């Protein structure tokens, strides 16, 4: 297993353990001050460990719990249940991201160009932009300046004398 994959899996385990510890902490009898501190710790944790753009809604839900003082009256506001649901959603989304990272082995350029488009439902544009990016990547690697992509690909992967070799030939 590659070292970076081991590091990622170790980090995933740490994150999941932390989420579980937050869930366990919800059920402890606490003061309103400790409830507030728990929410703030969860927000800090999300800020430090998760992509901000993707998890901004989760942070906003937690901020709302602070702003509406629901942490002060936990039994009246279903505080424990609401906070648990937020953490379950967070864990579920994180698990889905991990599955995506483990099973969709896309070239980093394709991920960079297309995943946000794909996640936002722009499927055709994600595919189009991915193909363009890969074509440009191949041209750059093969140092081909042709504007016609089909000629560039034919040169890069020429059967008899390829510029880019994908195997031992």
Rosetta blueprint (number, residue, H / E / L):
1 X L
2 X L
3 X H
4 X H
5 X H
6 X H
7 X H
8 X H
9 X H
10 X H
11 X H
12 X H
13 X H
14 X H
15 X H
16 X H
17 X H
18 X H
19 X H
20 X H
21 X H
22 X H
23 X H
24 X H
25 X H
26 X H
27 X L
28 X L
29 X L
30 X L
31 X L
32 X H
33 X H
34 X H
35 X H
36 X H
37 X H
38 X H
39 X H
40 X H
41 X H
42 X H
43 X H
44 X H
45 X H
46 X H
47 X H
48 X H
49 X H
50 X L
51 X L
52 X H
53 X H
54 X H
55 X H
56 X H
57 X H
58 X H
59 X H
60 X H
61 X H
62 X H
63 X H
64 X H
65 X H
66 X H
67 X H
68 X L
69 X L
70 X L
71 X L
72 X L
73 X L
74 X L
75 X L
76 X L
77 X L
78 X L
79 X H
80 X H
81 X H
82 X H
83 X H
84 X H
85 X H
86 X H
87 X H
88 X H
89 X H
90 X H
91 X H
92 X H
93 X H
94 X H
95 X H
96 X H
97 X H
98 X H
99 X H
100 X H
101 X H
102 X H
103 X H
104 X L
105 X L
106 X L
107 X L
108 X H
109 X H
110 X H
111 X H
112 X H
113 X H
114 X H
115 X H
116 X H
117 X H
118 X H
119 X H
120 X L
121 X L
122 X L
123 X H
124 X H
125 X H
126 X H
127 X H
128 X H
129 X H
130 X H
131 X H
132 X H
133 X H
134 X H
135 X H
136 X H
137 X H
138 X H
139 X H
140 X H
141 X H
142 X H
143 X L
144 X L
145 X L
146 X L
147 X L
148 X L
149 X H
150 X H
151 X H
152 X H
153 X H
154 X H
155 X H
156 X H
157 X L
158 X L
159 X L
160 X L
161 X L
162 X L
163 X L
164 X L
165 X L
166 X L
167 X L
168 X L
169 X L
